[in-house]
Amino acid sequence: MMESMKSTSPIAIPEDIAVKCDAPDQFQNFDRGVRLFLSVPKSAVLKDEAKTKRRKAHAKKSN
C-alpha cells in the first residue's frame, strides 16, 4: 500500500511559476475555460468519436 503523501513541510514553488499564477483574474480565466469546454456541441463530440473509431478500425485492419 502507498504511504500517505502528506508533506511535513511547506512546498517550495519557484518564483517564475508563482508569478504566472498570481494574477487578479485567475478565477475568471478558469471559469471561461470551463464554460468553453462545456459549450462544445454534442454533434462535434459524436463526430470526433466516429473519426477515432474509424481510425482505430483502419489501424487494426492494417496490422
Beta strands, then each sheet from edge to edge (+ up, - down):
end
